[in-house]
Amino acid sequence: MALVNTSTSGAGESRGPTRDDQPLASHTTLRLGGPATGHVVAHDAETLAAAIREADAAGRRLLVLGGGSNLVVADEGFDGHVVRIATRGCRFDSLGDGLVQLTAEAGENWDDVVARTVEQGLGGLECLSGIPGLTGATPVQNVGAYGVEISETLVSVDLLDRTSGTVRTVPASELGLTYRSSVLKHNDRAVVLRVRFQLRDGGLSAPIRYAELARTLGVDPGEQVDAGKARDAVLALRRGKGMVLDPVDHDTWSAGSFFTNPIVPAWEAPAALERLRAVVGEDARVPQYPAADDATKFSAAWLIERAGYGKGHAGPGGRVALSTKHTLALTNRGSGTTADLLSLAREVRDGVHSTFGLTLRPEPVLVDCALD
């Protein structure tokens, strides 16, 4: 295989930061959020690290902003300094035995990176196609979809330690990667500068585990297919659920899945299942999946629908609503506010808890606002 490097990591001279005076709504997929006190854009890793060190040394409150696909920002904005990541660069290095290491800068658009791996005949990331946001965010929340998680291919990350100001390479094994989380999530002690993945040459996908995707591809779970074919199928499924960004489709004005699937400990799962069946009927199929430590994961989308919140369920004034394609996405219908969105989120969360006794927790990061 001929490996093509599209701008080497860290190549070129530092450009220095540029100023951005737009409200944060311009940089979030929800199109929500007010202004920041100061806002600069870092175009390379050195400038990014320097801008963060400078803000920390000055004692400024700081928000490091990526693609804005997993953020809910207060209507009042952010009372502090924003450094937006716009770093670029990908490198592919052969490791032998059909293995290839991909090194990608944090500011690379994630779906563009996945597309490049497929174009180069590499398998491993294709089921994560169509996920909005930047590459640096993928290990933070251990991004996953259609039976695949980042943790399966992640090798290491380069982190800026904000306490010491140093940059160090941290192996994936030290990141505490769990379902939609890591030690990097919900803390600001480190910033991802670049990410490394180990992929396999040969043009085949990772084994297809997700039943819906397997049916779409016409294969049995566990089979492999052409990586490009898997990517096309995933993109089609995501578009059908309003999960591929489209500026004219308000169903995509969201932060993706707003709630994570609740995970119930092994000792509590039978009672939880009994409560669910008491509502929907003993013969009803209740989607459930194995989780770590013999826990059980229930479908948040299923719970939301069975609690009475169907697709398109509207919040205050119809300005926000559940997606008309997927109940797990809370969407801005064009004139919504963050306050509207959180009001709808509370309604859905409290309704599910009242009906089934299970608590839904938000997946996005809430900036200067709260669900409680």
C-alpha positions in Angstrom: 0.0 0.0 0.0 1.2 3.5 -0.8 0.9 5.7 2.2 0.0 9.3 1.6 0.8 11.9 4.3 -1.4 14.9 4.2 0.7 17.6 5.9 3.0 16.1 8.5 2.2 16.7 12.2 3.9 19.8 13.5 5.3 20.7 10.1 5.8 24.4 9.2 6.3 27.5 11.2 3.9 28.7 13.9 1.4 31.1 12.5 0.4 32.6 15.8 -3.2 32.9 17.0 -5.9 34.9 15.1 -8.8 36.7 16.7 -12.5 35.6 16.5 -15.3 37.9 17.7 -18.2 35.7 16.7 -20.6 34.4 19.4 -20.0 30.8 20.4 -23.3 29.8 18.7 -21.3 30.2 15.5 -19.0 27.3 16.6 -21.4 24.8 18.1 -23.6 22.3 16.2 -26.6 23.3 18.3 -26.1 27.0 17.1 -26.5 28.0 20.7 -24.3 30.0 23.0 -23.5 33.7 23.7 -20.2 35.6 23.4 -16.8 35.0 25.1 -14.7 37.7 26.8 -11.9 36.9 24.4 -11.6 34.4 21.5 -8.5 33.4 19.5 -7.9 30.6 17.0 -4.8 28.4 17.1 -3.7 27.0 13.8 -0.9 24.7 14.9 0.0 22.7 18.0 2.8 25.1 19.1 0.5 28.1 19.0 -2.3 26.1 20.7 0.0 25.2 23.6 1.4 28.7 23.9 -2.0 30.3 23.9 -3.2 28.0 26.7 0.0 28.5 28.7 -0.4 32.3 28.4 -4.0 32.2 29.5 -3.1 30.0 32.5 -0.2 32.1 33.5 -2.4 35.2 33.5 -5.0 33.4 35.6 -7.7 33.8 32.9 -10.7 31.5 32.9 -10.3 29.3 29.8 -12.4 27.3 27.4 -10.6 25.2 24.8 -13.0 24.8 22.0 -13.0 22.1 19.3 -15.7 21.4 16.8 -18.5 22.4 19.3 -20.4 19.1 18.5 -20.6 18.1 22.2 -21.1 21.4 23.9 -24.1 23.2 25.3 -23.1 26.8 26.0 -25.1 29.2 28.2 -27.1 31.9 26.4 -25.1 34.5 28.4 -21.9 33.1 26.8 -18.7 32.3 28.5 -17.1 34.7 31.0 -13.6 33.9 30.0 -11.1 33.3 27.3 -11.7 30.9 24.4 -8.9 29.2 22.5 -10.4 27.4 19.4 -8.4 24.5 18.0 -7.8 24.7 14.2 -4.7 22.6 13.9 -4.2 20.4 10.8 -2.1 17.4 9.7 -2.3 13.7 9.3 0.5 11.2 8.9 0.4 7.5 8.0 3.3 5.2 9.0 3.6 1.5 8.1 4.3 -0.7 11.2 4.7 -3.9 9.2 2.5 -7.0 9.3 -0.3 -5.1 7.7 -0.5 -2.5 10.5 -0.5 1.2 9.9 -0.2 4.0 12.5 -2.3 7.2 11.9 -1.2 10.4 13.6 -3.7 13.2 13.4 -3.7 16.7 14.8 -6.4 17.5 17.2 -8.0 20.1 14.9 -8.6 17.7 12.0 -12.3 17.3 11.2 -13.1 13.8 12.4 -15.1 12.5 9.5 -12.5 13.8 7.0 -9.9 11.7 8.9 -12.2 8.6 8.7 -12.7 9.2 5.0 -8.9 9.4 4.4 -8.4 6.1 6.2 -11.0 4.4 4.0 -9.4 5.9 0.9 -6.1 4.5 1.9 -7.6 1.0 2.3 -7.3 1.0 6.1 -9.9 -0.6 8.3 -10.9 0.2 11.9 -12.6 3.6 11.9 -15.2 3.3 9.2 -18.1 2.6 11.6 -17.4 5.9 13.2 -18.1 7.8 10.0 -20.3 10.9 10.1 -19.7 11.8 13.7 -19.3 15.6 13.9 -16.5 17.3 15.7 -12.7 17.3 15.8 -10.3 14.4 16.2 -8.9 15.6 19.5 -12.3 15.1 21.1 -12.6 11.5 20.2 -10.5 10.0 23.0 -12.0 12.5 25.6 -15.4 10.9 25.4 -14.3 7.6 23.9 -16.5 8.2 20.9 -18.4 5.2 19.8 -21.1 4.2 17.3 -22.4 1.0 15.5 -20.5 -1.4 17.7 -17.1 0.3 17.6 -15.3 2.6 20.1 -12.2 4.7 19.8 -10.6 2.7 22.6 -10.3 -0.3 20.2 -7.8 1.5 17.8 -6.4 4.3 20.0 -2.6 4.0 20.6 -1.7 7.2 22.4 -2.3 11.0 22.7 -0.1 13.9 23.0 -1.3 16.0 25.9 -0.5 19.5 27.2 -0.4 19.2 31.0 -1.8 22.5 32.1 -0.3 22.2 35.6 3.3 21.8 34.4 3.0 23.4 31.0 4.7 20.4 29.4 3.7 18.2 26.5 3.8 14.4 27.0 2.7 11.3 25.2 0.2 9.2 27.1 -0.7 5.6 26.1 -4.3 4.8 25.7 -4.1 2.4 28.6 -3.6 5.3 31.0 -6.7 7.3 29.8 -9.3 5.3 31.7 -11.4 4.8 28.6 -14.9 3.6 29.5 -18.4 3.9 27.9 -18.5 7.5 26.5 -15.9 8.7 29.0 -12.2 8.9 30.0 -10.1 10.6 32.6 -10.0 13.6 30.3 -13.7 14.2 30.4 -15.2 16.7 32.8 -11.8 18.1 33.8 -9.5 20.7 32.3 -6.1 19.6 33.5 -4.9 18.5 30.1 -5.6 19.3 26.4 -5.2 16.9 23.5 -2.8 18.1 20.9 -2.7 15.0 18.6 -3.9 11.5 18.5 -2.5 8.1 17.2 -4.5 5.1 16.0 -3.4 1.7 14.9 -5.3 0.5 11.8 -5.1 -2.5 9.5 -4.2 -2.5 5.8 -6.2 -4.6 3.3 -9.4 -2.6 2.8 -11.6 -4.6 5.1 -13.7 -3.1 7.9 -13.6 -4.0 11.5 -15.9 -7.0 12.3 -19.5 -5.8 12.0 -21.1 -6.2 15.4 -24.1 -3.9 15.4 -27.2 -5.7 14.4 -28.8 -2.8 12.5 -25.7 -2.2 10.5 -25.2 -6.0 9.8 -28.8 -6.1 8.4 -28.2 -3.1 6.2 -25.1 -4.7 4.8 -26.7 -8.1 4.4 -24.1 -9.9 6.5 -24.0 -11.8 9.8 -22.7 -10.1 12.9 -19.0 -10.6 13.2 -18.3 -10.6 9.4 -16.0 -8.1 7.7 -16.9 -6.1 4.6 -15.2 -3.6 2.4 -14.4 -0.6 4.6 -15.8 1.8 2.0 -19.1 -0.2 1.9 -19.3 -0.1 5.7 -18.7 3.7 5.7 -21.4 4.3 3.1 -23.9 2.2 5.1 -23.1 4.0 8.3 -23.5 7.4 6.7 -26.9 6.3 5.2 -28.1 5.1 8.6 -26.9 8.3 10.4 -28.6 10.6 7.7 -31.8 8.7 8.3 -31.6 9.6 12.0 -30.6 13.3 11.4 -27.1 12.5 12.7 -25.1 13.9 9.8 -24.7 17.7 9.8 -26.8 19.6 7.3 -27.1 23.4 7.6 -30.6 23.4 6.2 -31.9 20.5 8.2 -32.9 21.5 11.8 -32.9 17.8 12.8 -29.1 18.1 12.6 -28.9 21.2 14.8 -28.1 19.1 17.8 -25.3 17.8 20.0 -25.9 14.3 18.7 -27.2 11.9 21.3 -28.1 14.1 24.3 -28.4 11.3 26.8 -26.2 8.3 27.4 -27.7 4.9 27.6 -28.2 4.2 31.3 -26.0 1.4 32.8 -27.5 -0.5 35.7 -25.3 -2.6 38.0 -25.8 -6.4 38.0 -27.5 -6.5 41.4 -30.1 -3.9 40.3 -30.7 -4.9 36.7 -33.4 -7.6 37.4 -35.5 -5.1 39.4 -35.1 -2.4 36.7 -36.2 -4.9 34.0 -39.2 -5.8 36.1 -40.2 -2.1 36.4 -39.8 -1.6 32.6 -42.0 -4.7 31.8 -44.6 -3.6 34.3 -45.1 -0.5 32.1 -44.7 -1.9 28.6 -46.0 -5.4 29.2 -44.4 -8.8 30.0 -44.2 -9.8 26.3 -42.6 -6.6 25.1 -39.1 -6.7 23.9 -36.9 -4.5 26.1 -33.6 -3.6 24.4 -30.7 -4.4 26.7 -27.0 -5.0 26.2 -24.1 -6.3 28.4 -21.8 -3.8 30.0 -18.7 -4.0 32.1 -18.7 -5.8 35.4 -21.9 -7.8 34.4 -23.9 -4.6 34.3 -26.8 -4.1 31.9 -27.1 -1.2 29.4 -30.6 -0.1 28.5 -31.5 2.0 25.4 -32.1 5.7 26.2 -34.0 6.2 23.0 -36.3 3.3 23.8 -37.0 4.6 27.3 -37.7 8.1 26.0 -40.2 6.9 23.4 -41.9 4.5 25.9 -42.2 7.3 28.4 -44.3 9.2 26.0 -41.8 11.5 24.2 -42.0 10.7 20.6 -40.1 12.0 17.6 -40.7 15.7 17.2 -41.9 16.3 20.7 -41.6 20.0 21.2 -40.3 22.0 24.0 -41.0 25.7 25.0 -42.8 27.5 22.1 -41.7 24.8 19.6 -38.3 26.5 19.5 -36.6 23.3 20.4 -37.8 19.7 20.0 -36.7 16.1 19.9 -35.5 15.3 16.4 -38.2 14.1 14.0 -35.9 11.3 13.0 -34.4 10.2 16.4 -35.7 10.7 19.9 -32.2 10.8 21.4 -31.3 14.1 19.7 -32.5 17.4 21.2 -32.6 20.0 18.4 -32.7 23.7 17.9 -35.5 24.4 15.4 -33.9 27.7 14.4 -34.9 30.2 17.1 -34.2 28.2 20.3 -32.2 29.2 23.3 -30.0 27.2 25.6 -32.6 27.7 28.3 -35.2 26.2 26.0 -33.1 23.2 25.3 -32.3 22.5 29.0 -36.0 22.9 29.8 -36.8 20.2 27.3 -34.0 18.0 28.5 -35.3 18.2 32.1 -38.8 17.3 30.9 -37.6 14.2 29.2 -35.2 13.2 31.9 -37.8 13.6 34.7 -40.5 11.9 32.6 -38.3 8.8 32.1 -37.4 8.7 35.7 -41.1 9.0 36.8 -42.1 6.2 34.4 -39.3 3.7 34.8 -37.2 4.8 37.8 -34.1 5.1 35.6 -32.0 8.3 35.4 -30.8 9.6 32.1 -27.5 11.6 32.2 -26.4 14.2 29.6 -23.6 13.3 27.2 -22.6 16.8 26.1 -20.4 19.1 28.2 -22.5 21.9 29.7 -20.6 25.2 29.7 -21.8 27.8 32.3 -25.2 26.2 32.5 -26.7 23.1 34.3 -29.4 20.6 33.8 -30.3 20.4 37.5 
